[in-house]
């Protein structure tokens, strides 16, 4: 009887603790808020954006016949669209086509801020689109164009903000670099070379802001409303070419030791035995912010991660988007076997694209592949990049400044850190600048994100206009950024 009484008391105490933590879970407040953002882009700003989108700036790094004419004419176009920017800021071309604009600040002893994007885009097949991908048509309140989201909207928003502030006679309190790469989509060297230049000049940034997160209106876990997700890290990446070997022969006499059989078996083992899921600090913080805006059940679970962390990690495995947030992923992208239907080849090949969780490194992720194949297997790794560090986000002055600007422009949105599952040029800056963040100050409503690199990429016109207001606020109040 005594044991039952003690057990019941323990359960009651646990229940009280769980409920109390759930009740206490509230959205993190934004201290010392900025004035509300009452400035936005106008119709003329939208037209300038559309002119930029009409340039088919597909770099084609590996195409020796690639047409560079759109890039040749891009800076002259920008000079016409944003004359004050190009009259008053210091232009430097990186590798001929990367665009660096230095806006000198009042105190040049302060470390600069880098606000960046990229103006190259991936290709698009016009026959697959509802509207010509480089016509920048407006339909149903949205502009349809390749690059509308990824990421000419950011670059145009930055230039609009600078043009507007220069017209007011505004001067930033510290140096600001507006930088746009021409080779981000191809993994080129423009951004690494920009980083090298700044380091050599002793101008290591205090903060960097690149693409990545955004304001979204369809958050995970069924949470309603808008939330601004700010990337504080990004996963590493590498591609592994895998080649299995055997004697080969006629298809009438197959064996489980054939190259194709060994390749399929190993890939099957890799897919069916994913890494264990784990909640990194930024993912856990994101989930708490989401839950704070959700129902009591969510708050009960995510307000008590000390107890439910393993359960939450397993729940996150249930969806492809959430699973990618909590573990290294292995995507089978290419297969090559026999050139004939009745011949077993001597060698079979596959390519696996790996996105490495910030909690491990490339070596550990590669070792997991090798465990699935025999010693006769050959490997080749290419386009290798380690995961980025995790930028400070819990009370850090730079992150808090971003929160204040976001709250000013999007007062109804929650704000949360997250780990970016795709790659960006921010990773090159993150090697030298701890405060490197990934966020577009624009509402990507509905299926906007899923159309990046896909057909009918589009951005709501009003979302773009509001995004211009965000970038005005971001630059206007830089005197409130830490030293």
C-alpha positions in Angstrom: 0.0 0.0 0.0 2.8 2.4 0.9 4.5 1.7 -2.4 1.3 2.5 -4.3 0.8 5.7 -2.4 4.4 6.8 -3.1 4.0 5.9 -6.8 0.7 7.8 -7.1 2.3 10.8 -5.4 5.2 10.6 -7.8 2.8 10.5 -10.8 0.8 13.4 -9.5 4.0 15.5 -9.0 5.2 14.6 -12.5 1.8 15.6 -13.9 1.9 18.9 -12.1 5.5 19.6 -13.5 4.5 18.7 -17.0 1.4 20.8 -17.0 3.2 23.7 -15.3 5.9 23.7 -18.0 3.3 23.5 -20.7 1.5 26.5 -19.3 4.7 28.5 -18.9 5.7 27.8 -22.6 5.1 31.2 -24.2 6.5 32.8 -27.4 9.9 34.4 -26.6 9.2 38.2 -26.3 11.2 40.7 -28.3 12.7 43.3 -26.0 13.1 46.9 -26.9 11.1 46.7 -30.1 11.8 48.9 -33.1 9.1 51.2 -34.4 6.6 49.5 -36.7 7.7 49.3 -40.3 5.4 51.6 -42.3 7.5 51.7 -45.5 7.1 49.3 -48.3 8.0 49.0 -51.9 5.8 50.6 -54.5 4.6 49.7 -58.0 7.8 51.2 -59.5 9.9 49.0 -57.3 8.0 46.0 -58.6 8.7 47.1 -62.2 12.4 47.3 -61.4 12.3 43.9 -59.9 10.6 42.5 -63.1 13.3 44.1 -65.3 16.0 42.2 -63.2 14.0 39.0 -63.5 13.9 39.2 -67.3 17.7 38.6 -67.5 18.3 34.8 -67.9 21.3 34.8 -65.6 22.1 31.1 -65.8 25.9 30.8 -65.3 26.5 27.3 -66.5 29.9 26.7 -64.7 30.6 23.5 -66.5 29.4 24.6 -69.9 32.3 26.0 -72.0 29.7 27.3 -74.5 27.6 29.1 -71.8 26.2 32.5 -72.9 27.4 35.2 -70.5 25.7 38.1 -72.2 23.0 38.4 -69.5 25.7 38.8 -67.0 27.6 41.3 -69.1 24.5 43.5 -69.2 23.5 43.0 -65.6 25.5 45.7 -63.9 24.7 48.3 -66.6 21.0 47.4 -66.0 21.4 47.9 -62.2 23.2 51.2 -62.8 20.1 52.4 -64.7 17.6 51.1 -62.1 19.4 52.2 -59.0 21.5 55.3 -59.9 22.1 56.6 -56.4 23.4 53.2 -55.3 26.0 53.1 -58.0 26.9 56.8 -57.7 27.5 56.7 -54.0 28.6 53.2 -53.1 32.0 51.7 -54.1 31.6 49.0 -56.8 34.0 46.1 -57.0 33.6 43.2 -59.3 34.7 39.8 -57.9 35.9 37.5 -60.6 34.4 39.8 -63.2 30.8 39.2 -62.4 30.3 39.0 -58.6 28.9 42.3 -57.4 30.3 44.0 -54.2 29.0 47.4 -53.2 30.6 49.1 -50.2 28.5 51.6 -48.4 31.0 53.4 -46.2 29.8 54.0 -42.6 30.3 56.8 -40.1 32.6 54.7 -37.9 34.9 52.6 -40.2 36.6 51.1 -37.2 33.6 49.0 -36.6 33.4 45.6 -38.2 31.2 45.7 -41.3 27.9 44.0 -42.0 27.5 41.9 -45.2 24.0 41.6 -46.7 24.1 39.2 -49.6 22.2 37.3 -52.2 23.0 35.8 -55.6 21.8 36.9 -59.0 22.5 33.7 -60.9 19.6 31.3 -61.3 19.1 27.7 -62.4 17.8 27.0 -65.9 14.1 26.6 -66.8 12.2 24.9 -69.6 9.7 27.4 -71.0 7.5 24.5 -72.3 6.9 23.3 -68.7 5.8 26.7 -67.3 2.4 28.4 -67.3 4.3 31.7 -68.1 7.6 32.2 -69.8 10.2 31.8 -67.0 12.0 35.0 -68.1 9.1 37.2 -69.0 8.3 38.1 -65.3 4.5 38.1 -66.0 2.2 39.1 -63.3 -0.9 36.9 -62.8 -3.2 36.3 -59.8 -1.2 38.8 -57.8 2.2 37.1 -58.3 5.2 37.6 -60.5 6.2 34.4 -62.3 9.9 34.1 -63.1 13.0 32.0 -62.5 14.8 33.7 -59.7 11.7 35.5 -58.3 12.3 33.7 -55.0 15.8 32.3 -55.4 17.1 35.0 -54.8 16.7 38.1 -57.0 13.9 39.2 -54.6 16.6 39.6 -51.9 19.0 41.4 -54.1 16.3 43.7 -55.5 15.0 44.3 -52.0 18.5 45.4 -50.7 19.0 47.7 -53.7 15.6 49.3 -53.3 16.2 49.9 -49.6 19.6 51.4 -50.3 18.3 53.7 -53.0 15.4 54.9 -50.7 17.7 55.5 -47.8 20.3 57.3 -49.9 17.6 59.6 -51.2 16.9 60.5 -47.5 20.6 61.3 -46.9 21.0 58.3 -44.6 24.5 57.1 -43.8 25.0 53.8 -42.0 26.8 53.8 -38.7 29.3 51.1 -39.9 30.4 49.8 -43.3 27.8 47.8 -45.2 28.6 45.5 -48.0 25.9 44.6 -50.5 27.1 41.5 -52.2 25.7 39.2 -54.8 27.3 36.1 -56.3 27.1 35.0 -59.9 28.0 31.3 -59.2 26.0 30.2 -56.2 23.9 27.7 -58.0 26.9 26.0 -59.5 29.0 26.0 -56.3 31.5 28.4 -57.9 34.4 30.4 -56.3 33.0 33.9 -56.4 31.9 34.0 -52.7 35.0 32.2 -51.4 37.1 34.9 -53.2 35.0 37.7 -51.7 35.6 36.2 -48.3 39.3 36.0 -49.0 39.4 39.7 -50.0 37.7 40.8 -46.8 40.0 38.7 -44.6 43.1 40.0 -46.4 41.9 43.6 -45.9 41.2 43.0 -42.2 37.4 43.5 -42.8 36.0 40.4 -41.2 32.3 41.0 -40.8 30.5 41.4 -37.5 27.4 39.9 -39.1 26.4 38.3 -42.4 22.8 37.8 -43.7 22.2 35.5 -46.6 19.3 33.5 -48.1 17.8 30.6 -46.2 14.9 31.0 -43.9 11.9 33.3 -44.5 8.5 34.2 -43.2 6.2 31.3 -43.8 2.5 30.9 -43.3 2.4 27.1 -43.2 4.7 26.1 -40.3 5.3 22.4 -39.4 3.4 20.5 -36.7 0.0 22.0 -37.8 0.8 25.3 -36.1 -1.3 28.2 -37.5 -0.2 31.6 -38.4 3.1 33.1 -39.7 6.5 32.2 -38.4 9.9 33.6 -39.4 12.6 30.9 -39.4 16.1 32.2 -39.2 18.8 29.8 -40.3 21.7 29.6 -37.7 23.5 26.8 -39.4 23.4 24.7 -42.5 24.1 21.1 -43.2 27.3 19.9 -44.9 27.2 18.2 -48.2 29.1 15.8 -50.4 28.4 13.4 -53.2 29.7 9.9 -53.1 30.3 7.9 -56.4 30.1 4.3 -55.5 31.4 1.5 -57.8 31.0 -2.2 -57.0 33.0 -4.8 -59.0 32.7 -8.5 -59.8 33.4 -10.9 -62.7 30.3 -10.1 -64.7 28.8 -12.5 -67.2 25.5 -13.7 -68.8 22.2 -12.8 -67.2 21.2 -16.5 -67.3 23.6 -17.2 -64.4 23.1 -14.5 -61.8 24.7 -14.4 -58.4 24.3 -12.3 -55.3 28.0 -11.5 -55.7 27.4 -9.7 -59.0 28.3 -6.0 -59.1 24.7 -5.0 -59.6 23.4 -7.2 -56.8 26.1 -5.9 -54.4 25.3 -2.3 -55.4 21.5 -2.7 -54.9 22.0 -4.6 -51.6 24.3 -2.0 -50.2 22.1 0.9 -51.2 19.1 -0.9 -49.7 20.9 -1.2 -46.4 21.9 2.4 -46.5 18.3 3.5 -47.1 16.8 1.2 -44.5 19.2 2.0 -41.7 19.2 5.8 -41.4 21.2 7.5 -38.7 19.6 8.0 -35.3 17.7 11.2 -35.0 18.8 13.9 -32.5 17.6 17.3 -31.6 20.2 20.0 -32.0 19.9 23.1 -29.8 18.5 25.3 -32.7 16.0 22.6 -33.7 14.8 22.2 -30.1 14.5 26.0 -29.8 12.5 26.1 -33.1 10.1 23.4 -31.9 9.5 25.2 -28.6 8.7 28.4 -30.4 6.3 26.5 -32.7 4.7 24.7 -29.8 4.2 28.0 -27.9 1.8 29.0 -30.7 0.1 25.6 -30.9 -2.4 23.7 -28.8 -1.9 22.4 -25.3 -0.8 19.0 -26.5 2.1 20.5 -28.4 3.0 22.7 -25.4 2.9 19.7 -23.1 5.4 17.8 -25.2 7.7 20.5 -26.4 7.6 22.3 -23.0 9.1 19.1 -21.5 11.8 18.1 -23.9 13.8 16.9 -20.9 11.4 14.0 -20.8 10.0 13.7 -24.4 13.2 14.5 -26.4 13.6 10.8 -27.7 9.9 10.7 -28.6 10.1 14.0 -30.4 13.1 12.8 -32.4 11.2 9.8 -33.5 8.1 11.9 -34.4 10.3 14.1 -36.5 11.4 11.1 -38.6 7.8 10.8 -39.9 8.1 13.4 -42.6 10.8 14.0 -45.1 11.1 17.8 -44.3 11.2 17.3 -40.5 13.4 14.2 -40.7 16.0 16.2 -42.6 16.2 18.6 -39.7 17.3 15.9 -37.2 19.8 13.6 -39.0 22.2 13.2 -41.9 20.3 12.2 -45.1 21.4 10.0 -48.0 19.6 10.6 -51.3 20.2 8.1 -54.2 20.4 10.3 -57.3 22.2 8.3 -60.1 22.4 4.6 -61.1 24.5 3.0 -63.8 24.6 -0.7 -64.6 24.8 -2.8 -67.7 24.4 -1.3 -71.2 22.5 -4.5 -72.3 19.4 -6.1 -70.8 21.0 -9.6 -70.8 24.5 -8.8 -69.6 25.7 -8.7 -66.0 28.3 -5.9 -65.9 31.7 -6.1 -64.3 31.0 -2.8 -62.6 27.9 -1.0 -61.3 27.9 2.6 -60.1 25.7 4.9 -58.1 25.8 8.4 -56.8 24.5 9.3 -53.4 24.0 12.9 -52.3 24.6 13.3 -48.6 23.5 16.2 -46.4 25.5 16.1 -43.2 23.9 17.0 -39.9 25.8 19.7 -37.9 26.2 17.2 -35.1 28.7 15.1 -37.2 31.3 15.6 -40.0 31.8 14.3 -43.5 34.1 11.5 -42.4 31.5 10.1 -40.0 28.8 10.3 -42.7 31.0 8.7 -45.3 31.9 5.8 -42.9 28.3 5.0 -42.7 28.3 4.4 -46.5 31.4 2.2 -46.4 29.8 -0.1 -43.8 27.2 -1.1 -46.4 29.6 -2.4 -49.0 32.5 -4.8 -49.3 36.2 -4.0 -49.5 36.3 -4.3 -53.3 34.1 -1.2 -53.6 35.6 2.0 -54.9 34.5 5.5 -53.9 35.0 9.0 -55.1 33.8 12.1 -53.1 33.2 15.4 -54.8 31.7 18.8 -54.0 32.6 18.2 -50.3 31.7 20.8 -47.7 31.6 20.3 -43.9 28.5 21.5 -41.9 28.7 25.1 -40.9 29.1 26.1 -37.2 26.0 27.1 -35.3 25.6 30.8 -35.1 24.8 32.2 -31.7 21.1 32.7 -31.2 20.2 32.6 -27.5 20.4 36.2 -26.5 23.2 37.2 -28.9 23.0 40.9 -29.9 23.1 40.2 -33.6 20.3 37.6 -33.5 18.3 39.8 -31.2 18.7 42.6 -33.6 17.3 40.4 -36.4 14.4 39.5 -34.2 13.6 43.2 -33.5 13.7 44.0 -37.2 11.5 41.0 -38.1 9.0 41.9 -35.3 8.9 45.4 -36.7 8.1 44.3 -40.2 6.0 41.2 -39.3 4.5 41.9 -35.9 2.2 38.9 -36.0 4.9 36.4 -36.9 6.7 34.1 -34.4 10.5 34.0 -34.7 12.6 30.8 -34.4 16.1 29.6 -35.3 16.4 26.5 -37.5 19.0 24.4 -39.3 19.0 24.9 -43.1 19.0 21.6 -44.9 20.1 23.0 -48.2 23.4 24.7 -49.0 24.0 28.4 -49.5 27.0 30.7 -50.0 26.7 31.7 -46.3 28.8 28.7 -45.4 31.9 30.3 -46.9 31.4 33.4 -44.7 30.5 31.3 -41.7 34.1 29.9 -41.6 35.3 33.4 -40.6 32.2 35.1 -39.2 30.4 33.3 -36.3 27.3 35.6 -36.6 26.3 34.4 -40.1 22.5 34.0 -40.5 20.2 32.8 -43.3 16.9 34.7 -43.7 15.0 36.4 -46.4 12.8 39.1 -45.0 9.9 38.2 -47.3 6.7 36.2 -46.8 7.0 33.0 -48.8 3.3 32.1 -48.7 1.7 28.7 -49.5 3.8 26.6 -51.9 6.3 29.4 -52.7 9.2 27.5 -51.2 8.4 24.2 -53.0 8.6 26.0 -56.4 12.2 27.0 -55.9 14.2 25.4 -58.8 10.8 24.0 -60.1 8.2 25.0 -62.5 6.2 28.3 -62.1 8.5 29.8 -59.5 6.6 32.8 -58.3 6.4 35.4 -55.6 3.4 37.4 -54.5 3.7 41.1 -55.5 2.5 42.3 -52.1 5.0 40.0 -50.3 7.8 41.6 -52.3 6.7 45.1 -51.5 6.6 44.3 -47.8 10.0 42.7 -48.1 11.5 46.0 -49.3 10.2 47.5 -46.0 12.0 44.8 -44.1 15.3 45.7 -45.7 14.8 49.4 -45.2 14.3 48.7 -41.4 17.3 46.3 -41.4 19.7 49.0 -42.6 18.0 52.1 -41.1 18.4 50.8 -37.5 21.9 49.4 -37.7 23.0 51.8 -34.9 21.1 49.4 -32.6 23.3 46.5 -33.6 26.0 45.4 -31.2 29.6 46.5 -31.5 
